[in-house]
């Protein structure tokens, strides 16, 4: 009886996989990316990164690091 159950289960899995709709992974990924980039947390993080980047580009510390790194080249 165990063999019959095994074959029946295999047939169920095969039938389910054939009838399952295909997923367009590229479109699904694009939709998730669009949702994430439109989220509040993404926008807040992007603003923070832009603020820190602008501060770094205008900082005295960056100029010192660049000068030291330039001496090592």
Backbone as a printed PyTorch tensor [residue, N CA C, xyz], in Angstrom:
tensor([[[  0.8120,  -1.2000,   0.0000],
         [  0.0000,   0.0000,   0.0000],
         [  0.8580,   1.2680,   0.0000]],

        [[  2.0560,   1.2010,   0.5650],
         [  2.9300,   2.3580,   0.6240],
         [  3.3650,   2.7870,  -0.7660]],

        [[  3.6240,   1.8530,  -1.6460],
         [  4.0260,   2.1690,  -3.0160],
         [  2.9390,   2.9230,  -3.7590]],

        [[  1.6820,   2.5400,  -3.5240],
         [  0.5560,   3.2170,  -4.1800],
         [  0.4770,   4.6650,  -3.6990]],

        [[  0.6450,   4.8790,  -2.4060],
         [  0.6150,   6.2430,  -1.8630],
         [  1.7510,   7.0930,  -2.4310]],

        [[  2.9250,   6.4950,  -2.5420],
         [  4.0720,   7.2170,  -3.0780],
         [  3.8080,   7.6440,  -4.5140]],

        [[  3.3010,   6.7280,  -5.3360],
         [  3.0090,   7.0620,  -6.7310],
         [  1.8910,   8.0850,  -6.8300]],

        [[  0.8860,   7.9650,  -5.9410],
         [ -0.2090,   8.9300,  -5.9610],
         [  0.3030,  10.3210,  -5.5910]],

        [[  1.1670,  10.3780,  -4.5810],
         [  1.7330,  11.6700,  -4.1700],
         [  2.5920,  12.2550,  -5.2880]],

        [[  3.3630,  11.4100,  -5.9670],
         [  4.1790,  11.8830,  -7.0910],
         [  3.2900,  12.4190,  -8.2050]],

        [[  2.1760,  11.7640,  -8.4640],
         [  1.2410,  12.2260,  -9.4900],
         [  0.6090,  13.5570,  -9.0850]],

        [[  0.2820,  13.7020,  -7.8030],
         [ -0.2710,  14.9770,  -7.3210],
         [  0.7310,  16.1210,  -7.5060]],

        [[  1.9620,  15.8870,  -7.1530],
         [  2.9960,  16.9190,  -7.2780],
         [  3.2000,  17.2860,  -8.7400]],

        [[  3.2400,  16.2750,  -9.6120],
         [  3.4170,  16.5320, -11.0460],
         [  2.2420,  17.3300, -11.6060]],

        [[  1.0350,  16.9680, -11.2450],
         [ -0.1470,  17.6800, -11.7350],
         [ -0.1750,  19.1150, -11.2040]],

        [[  0.2060,  19.2980,  -9.9600],
         [  0.2130,  20.6420,  -9.3780],
         [  1.2560,  21.5190, -10.0600]],

        [[  2.4250,  20.9560, -10.3700],
         [  3.4650,  21.7680, -10.9950],
         [  3.1110,  22.1300, -12.4330]],

        [[  2.3740,  21.2650, -13.1130],
         [  1.9680,  21.5630, -14.4850],
         [  0.8840,  22.6310, -14.5180]],

        [[ -0.0120,  22.6100, -13.5420],
         [ -1.1360,  23.5450, -13.5530],
         [ -0.8050,  24.8760, -12.8720]],

        [[  0.3420,  24.9700, -12.2290],
         [  0.7360,  26.1990, -11.5530],
         [  1.1270,  27.2460, -12.6030]],

        [[  0.6490,  28.4780, -12.4340],
         [  1.0000,  29.5110, -13.4150],
         [  2.4930,  29.8500, -13.3590]],

        [[  3.0470,  30.1850, -14.4980],
         [  4.4590,  30.5660, -14.5740],
         [  4.6070,  31.9760, -13.9970]],

        [[  5.6970,  32.1910, -13.2940],
         [  5.9670,  33.4910, -12.6870],
         [  7.0640,  34.1690, -13.4940]],

        [[  6.7980,  35.3870, -13.9030],
         [  7.7990,  36.1670, -14.6170],
         [  8.6990,  36.8160, -13.5660]],

        [[  9.8600,  36.2120, -13.3580],
         [ 10.7550,  36.6410, -12.2940],
         [ 11.2470,  38.0690, -12.5260]],

        [[ 11.5480,  38.4170, -13.7580],
         [ 12.0380,  39.7570, -14.0640],
         [ 11.0080,  40.8120, -13.6990]],

        [[  9.7550,  40.5900, -14.0890],
         [  8.6920,  41.5460, -13.7400],
         [  8.4550,  41.5990, -12.2360]],

        [[  8.4970,  40.4340, -11.5860],
         [  8.2970,  40.3960, -10.1380],
         [  9.4010,  41.1580,  -9.4240]],

        [[ 10.6530,  40.9590,  -9.8560],
         [ 11.7690,  41.6920,  -9.2610],
         [ 11.6370,  43.1940,  -9.4780]],

        [[ 11.2280,  43.5870, -10.6850],
         [ 11.0600,  45.0090, -10.9870],
         [  9.9610,  45.6280, -10.1200]],

        [[  8.8960,  44.8790,  -9.8980],
         [  7.8040,  45.3960,  -9.0760],
         [  8.2450,  45.5670,  -7.6160]],

        [[  8.9850,  44.5980,  -7.1010],
         [  9.4810,  44.6910,  -5.7330],
         [ 10.4370,  45.8750,  -5.6010]],

        [[ 11.3300,  46.0300,  -6.5840],
         [ 12.2630,  47.1660,  -6.5480],
         [ 11.5120,  48.4900,  -6.5680]],

        [[ 10.4720,  48.5800,  -7.3900],
         [  9.6650,  49.8030,  -7.4620],
         [  8.9920,  50.0800,  -6.1100]],

        [[  8.4760,  49.0360,  -5.4730],
         [  7.8280,  49.2070,  -4.1730],
         [  8.8330,  49.6510,  -3.1090]],

        [[ 10.0100,  49.0550,  -3.1280],
         [ 11.0240,  49.4110,  -2.1310],
         [ 11.5000,  50.8430,  -2.3420]],

        [[ 11.7840,  51.1920,  -3.5920],
         [ 12.2890,  52.5420,  -3.8720],
         [ 11.2240,  53.6130,  -3.5960]],

        [[  9.9740,  53.2450,  -3.5970],
         [  8.9120,  54.1890,  -3.2970],
         [  8.5520,  54.2530,  -1.8270]],

        [[  9.2110,  53.4420,  -1.0180],
         [  8.8500,  53.3690,   0.3970],
         [  9.4390,  54.5340,   1.1910]],

        [[  8.8510,  54.7960,   2.3400],
         [  9.3000,  55.8560,   3.2270],
         [ 10.7160,  55.5830,   3.7100]],

        [[ 11.0070,  54.3320,   4.0820],
         [ 12.3260,  54.0140,   4.6260],
         [ 13.4170,  54.1700,   3.5710]],

        [[ 13.1320,  53.8200,   2.3160],
         [ 14.1240,  54.0000,   1.2430],
         [ 14.4210,  55.4900,   1.0650]],

        [[ 13.3680,  56.3010,   1.0060],
         [ 13.5550,  57.7400,   0.8150],
         [ 14.3120,  58.3740,   1.9770]],

        [[ 13.9910,  57.9510,   3.1870],
         [ 14.6980,  58.4800,   4.3580],
         [ 16.1680,  58.0770,   4.3180]],

        [[ 16.4350,  56.8270,   3.9980],
         [ 17.8180,  56.3620,   3.8960],
         [ 18.5770,  57.0850,   2.8060]],

        [[ 17.9280,  57.3220,   1.6820],
         [ 18.5700,  58.0280,   0.5640],
         [ 18.9180,  59.4640,   0.9600]],

        [[ 18.0080,  60.1190,   1.6780],
         [ 18.2830,  61.4900,   2.1370],
         [ 19.4730,  61.5160,   3.0920]],

        [[ 19.5410,  60.5420,   3.9960],
         [ 20.6460,  60.4720,   4.9450],
         [ 21.9680,  60.2620,   4.2070]],

        [[ 21.9720,  59.3420,   3.2450],
         [ 23.1910,  59.0740,   2.4710],
         [ 23.6270,  60.3190,   1.7050]],

        [[ 22.6850,  61.0130,   1.0910],
         [ 23.0250,  62.2360,   0.3470],
         [ 23.5770,  63.3140,   1.2720]],

        [[ 23.0040,  63.4610,   2.4560],
         [ 23.4700,  64.4520,   3.4200],
         [ 24.8830,  64.1370,   3.8890]],

        [[ 25.1320,  62.8690,   4.2250],
         [ 26.4690,  62.4670,   4.6760],
         [ 27.4770,  62.6090,   3.5440]],

        [[ 27.0920,  62.2320,   2.3460],
         [ 27.9940,  62.3540,   1.1940],
         [ 28.3710,  63.8090,   0.9390]],

        [[ 27.3920,  64.6950,   0.9820],
         [ 27.6610,  66.1200,   0.7700],
         [ 28.5540,  66.6680,   1.8750]],

        [[ 28.3050,  66.2610,   3.1180],
         [ 29.1270,  66.7230,   4.2330],
         [ 30.5560,  66.2040,   4.0900]],

        [[ 30.7150,  64.9610,   3.6680],
         [ 32.0480,  64.3900,   3.4890],
         [ 32.8170,  65.1250,   2.3890]],

        [[ 32.1520,  65.4120,   1.2830],
         [ 32.8260,  66.0920,   0.1770],
         [ 33.3010,  67.4890,   0.5810]],

        [[ 32.6200,  68.0990,   1.5280],
         [ 32.9620,  69.4560,   1.9570],
         [ 33.7430,  69.4750,   3.2720]],

        [[ 34.2030,  68.3090,   3.7420],
         [ 34.8080,  68.2610,   5.0800],
         [ 36.3210,  68.4500,   5.0600]],

        [[ 36.8070,  68.9740,   6.1350],
         [ 38.2450,  69.1460,   6.3290],
         [ 38.9030,  67.7700,   6.4750]],

        [[ 38.2100,  66.8600,   7.1390],
         [ 38.7400,  65.5110,   7.3460],
         [ 39.0330,  64.8330,   5.9960]],

        [[ 38.1470,  64.9860,   5.0220],
         [ 38.3600,  64.3920,   3.7010],
         [ 39.6160,  64.9650,   3.0610]],

        [[ 39.7970,  66.2390,   3.1940],
         [ 40.9910,  66.8660,   2.5960],
         [ 42.2650,  66.3310,   3.2430]],

        [[ 42.2300,  66.1110,   4.5540],
         [ 43.3890,  65.5500,   5.2530],
         [ 43.6430,  64.1160,   4.7950]],

        [[ 42.5800,  63.3260,   4.7200],
         [ 42.7060,  61.9320,   4.2670],
         [ 43.2350,  61.8870,   2.8390]],

        [[ 42.7150,  62.7490,   1.9650],
         [ 43.2020,  62.7930,   0.5880],
         [ 44.6840,  63.1710,   0.5270]],

        [[ 45.0790,  64.1150,   1.3680],
         [ 46.4890,  64.5430,   1.3880],
         [ 47.3820,  63.4000,   1.8540]],

        [[ 46.9850,  62.7020,   2.8980],
         [ 47.7730,  61.5770,   3.4120],
         [ 47.8070,  60.4480,   2.3840]],

        [[ 46.6630,  60.1470,   1.8010],
         [ 46.6080,  59.0750,   0.7950],
         [ 47.4310,  59.4520,  -0.4270]],

        [[ 47.4480,  60.7280,  -0.7880],
         [ 48.2180,  61.1790,  -1.9430],
         [ 49.7120,  61.0120,  -1.7140]],

        [[ 50.1610,  61.1700,  -0.4510],
         [ 51.5660,  60.9850,  -0.1180],
         [ 51.9800,  59.5220,  -0.2120]],

        [[ 51.0490,  58.6210,  -0.0180],
         [ 51.3510,  57.1860,  -0.0350],
         [ 51.3940,  56.6140,  -1.4430]],

        [[ 50.9320,  57.3520,  -2.4250],
         [ 50.8600,  56.8100,  -3.7880],
         [ 52.1630,  56.8900,  -4.4790]]])
